[in-house]
């Protein structure tokens, strides 16, 4: 049984009806529980729970300190290509957008690595557009070999691969995988992804399982907030993460809640997710899965990232560029989306220290 099979069990579940039935008492009971079930998680995501964010935040903080201490791992994404074969109506890299397309040469990758590593970062996220023609496995393996000379931890955010391909990248030095389902609503997913391999909902949904089978150390899932109903998408992302944690017990499971940011194209988000909504989601996931990495990227403002630190954040990107090769030629091409927090790594570290936390630069060693 895969997660797709588990999700199908909710195909006739009436979210709207159940959410309306949630009372303050139900929310309070869920907050007090040590082990939460799926319906407790849904209660904590409900509008009724918005009246209890303070209690949720206090418990989220206690749990986070218990399992992770006061430590936040810093990393940066490196975009090596923006070629894409998909038409995702919300994405700046979508095949229908007329943007400058490029693939970094191996020498250009080295130059970007030198810049990023000069910031003191030892963890990197390798990112590509989704094109197995322009960035085949052979290219990705060579990228990883180069990254190994500069970084201690290498995660990938690329097009979904089969099990043998994930094994090949792991053998080259990849530690983890980040993959966003974007939305867990299968019908909506088909409307948002009208062309290309990404239109295969089930194959994408089972991506982490293929990587988990070949012993990836880090598996990170998430949704793009703004595409669909806030509550149901986060609910499914949460139970997906919990499924992965139970199935792949040697892996560190992570989750991200990126909100839609302006990008090339005309797409406008279906729903607006407030700072309060995002805060509630972070607290809810921490109570639901005590030991889970929660990542907040530079999509969010420095003020919000600062305020979210005590609530369970364990990973942050810093000094990010979403342009291809953006660390050596910033401003020369369209990024995947517009970054909101342009703080330097030193500024991010300073912010973390002021909160009484430790920025982790190298595999849980504080510097």
N, C-alpha and C positions, 0 to 999 in steps of 0.2 A: 504494500500500500504506500503510495506517495502522498505528498501534501495535496496534490490535485484531488485525490480521492477524498481526503479529509474535508477539503473546502466544499466539495459537492454535497456533503451532508447538510450544509447550510443553505442550499439552493432554494429551499422553500421557507426559510426562516424569515419571519416578519420583523425586521429590525425596528421599524417605526413603531409598531404596536408594543414591542417589548420595552423600548426606550421610554415610551409614555407611561409604562407601568412602574418604572423605577421610582422609589421613594427615597427621602433623605435617610431613613432608617436602613434601607438596603445599602446605600452608599457608605454609611457609617460602619455597618457590619463588614463590608468588604475592606475598608481601610484597616480595621482592627485584626483581620485575619493574617495568620502567618503564611499560609499557602492559599493562593487564590486560584479559582477555576476560571474558565472562559467567561462565564456570566458575571463574575466579580469584575473582571477586566472591562467588560462592556459597561457595567455600572459606573466604573471610574472614568469612562470616556463620555458619559451622558451629560446633557445639559444640567441635570440635577446636581451632578458632582462639582460643577463650577462653583457652587456655594461652599465647597469643602476643600478648595485648593490649598489653603494654608495648612490644614491637617495633613493633606497628601504630601505637600512639600516637606514638612518636618520629617515625616517617615521616610520619604525618598532620600533625604539627606542622611539620615541615620543608617539606612541600608547601604547607601553608596560608600560611606566611610568604612563601614564594617567589611565590605567585600573588596574595595579598591583603595582604601586609604584616601589621602588627599593628593591624588596624582592624576595628571592629564597628559596623554601622549600627543605630541605634535607631529604633523606630517604635511606634505605638500603634494598636490597632483601634478603630474607632467603629461600634458597632451602631446602626443607624437603624430597624430593624424586627425583630420576632420572629414575624410572621405566617408560617405555613408550610402548604403543601398536602400535604406528605409525611408518611408514617408511617415514620420511622426509629426503630427500637425502642430505640436507645441514646441518642438526642438529647433534650436538655431542651426544644427547640423543637418536637418532634414534634406533629403535629396532634391526637394522642390525649391529650396532657397538658393538664390544666386549669390554665393560667397566664394571667396578665394579658397580653393582646396589645395592641400599640400600634405606631404608625408615627410617627416624629418629624416635626413640622412643620418647615418650612424655617427658621423663627426658632429653634426648639429646636436644630437642627443648628448654626446659627451660634453659639449659646451654648456648645455642647459644643466646637466648634472653638476658641473663645477660650480655654477652659480648657486643652485639650490643647496648643495652641501656646504658652501661657504656660509650659509645662514646658520649652520650648526645642526641642521636636521639630518636624521639618520633613517627616516622612514619615508617611503615614496609610494604614491599610487600611480601606476602606469595606466593612462587613459587613451583610448582611440575612439574614432567614429566606428560605426559598425559596417565594416567592409572586409570580408575575408579575401578579397581580391587585391586590394591595395595594401592591406596589412595582414598577410598570411601568417600561419604559425611559424614559419621559418624566420620571418621578420621579427615577430614577437619574441622568439627565443634569443635572437641576437640582441634585441633591446634589453632583455633581462640580464644577459651576460655583461653588458655594459654597465647597467645599474648596480650590479653586484660589486663593482669596483668602488662605488661611492656610498652605498647605503646598506644598512644592516637588515632592514625589513622591506620587502617588496610585495605589494598587493597589486592586483590588476582590476581594471574596470573596462572590459572589452566586450565584443559580441559573444553570445553564448557559444560554448564549445562542447564537443562530445567528451566522454570520459577519458579516452586515450590522449586527446589534445591537452586536457588539463594535467594529465600525468606528465606529458612531455614538458610543459611549462614548470611544473613542480620540480622535475628533475633538473631544470635549468636554474632554479633558485627562487621561484615564486612561493610566497608564504600564504597568501590569502586572496580572497575574491570578494569584490563588491558587485552586486547586481540589483538593479531596481526593477520591480515589477511594474512600476509607474502607477497602475491602478489594478486592484484585484477584481474589479467588476468586469467579467469576461465580455459582456455585450458592449459595454463602453470601450473596452480595450480594442475591440475590432474596429470601432469607429475612429479611434485615435491613431491606429496603426494600419494604414490602408495599403501599404506596399512594402515588400522586403521580408527578410527572414524574421524580423521582429514581430510580424503579424501572427506568428505561431505562439499563441498564449500559453499552451500547456508546456511546450518545450522550454520556454523562458522560465515558467514557474518552477520547473524541476532542475534548473541550472545548478543551484547550490548542492543538490543531492548528488549530481555527477561529480562535482568538485570534492564533496565530502567523502565520497567513496575512494578517492585517491589521496585521502588524508591531508587536505588543506587545513592549516592551523587556524585560519581566520575566515569566517563566513559572515558576510554583512548583507542584510536585506533592507528594503525600504520602499516607500511610495513617494510620488511627487505630489505634494499637497497643493490642491487647487484644481486638480483634474476631476475629482469626484467627491462624493459625500465624505466628509471628514471622519466621521465616527466609524463607518463600516470599513474604510480602507485601512485605518490604523488598527482596528480590531483584527483584520486578517493578517496584517504585517506582524502583529504581536503573536498571534497563535502560530504563524509560520515560523517565527524565530524560536518559539518554545518547542515546536516540533523538531527543528534542526538541533536544538540543544539536547533533546532526549535521544535523538537518533545518532548524533555524532558527538559523543561525550568527551572526546579528546580535543575538540575544536572550541575556540573562543567564538561565541556568536555575538554579532553586533547588529545594530539597527540605526537607520538614519531617517530623519523626517524633513527632507529638503522642501522648502516652499517655492512655488513658482516664482521665477525672476524674469524680468524683461529679456527677450531674446529676439533674434532675427525672425521675421514673419509677422503674421497678424493675429495669432492666437491670443485670446483673453481667457484667464482662468474661470472655471465654472463657479467656484466658490472662493471667498476670501478667508484665509485662515489668520486669525488674530494672534498677537503675541500671547494672549491669555489661553487661547486654544492650544498653541504649541507647548506652553508650559504645562498645561493639564495633561497633554499626551505624554510628555516626558516623565512626569510624576507617575502616571498610570502604568507605563511600561516598566518603570523601576519597581513598583510594588508588585506587578504581575510576574516579572522575571527578575529576581534579585541580582543575579550575576549575569549581566549583559552589558556589553559595551554600547554606549550611546554617543553618537558622533554629531557634532554641530559644525557645519562648514562655514566658509566665508560668504555664503548666500545671506547669512544673517548679519545684522549690524553689530558693531563691537559692543555697544551698550547692552543689547539683549544677550549676547554671548557671555558678557561679564556677569549678568544677573542670573544666568542659567547654571553657572559653574557649580554652585553648592547643591543643585537638585539632582545630580547624577551623571553629569557629562564626564566621559572618560577619554574622549578623543576630540581634537580640534585641528582643522587645517589652518595654515598660517602663510601669509605672503603669497597667496594663491594667484595663479593665472589660468584662465580657461581658454587661452589662445594656444594654437599649435606653436610650440617653441617659445612661449611667451616670456620666458625668463631672460632670453637674450635679444628678443626683438618685440618687446611689448608694444602694443598699439598698432601693429602692422597687419593684423587680420581680425576677423570676427571671432569673438569667443563664443563658447557654447551658450553662455548666459553672462549677465553682468554681475560681477562680484560686488558685494555690499560692504564688506569689511576689508579695507586695503591696508590694514596695519602691518608693519614689519614684524618679523619673528621676535625681535627684541621687545617690541611694544606688547605683543601677545604674552610673552613671558612675564613682562612687568605686571600686566593685568592679572595674570594667574597668581603671581607671588603676593600681590596686594590682597587677594582673596584668602590668603593663608594656604594656598595649594602649591604643589611642586610641578613645574613643567617637565615632562619626561622627553628627552631628546633621543635617547638610545636604549631601546629595549628594557625599559623599567630601571634604568640607571639615571639618577638625578644629576643634572649638571648646572 
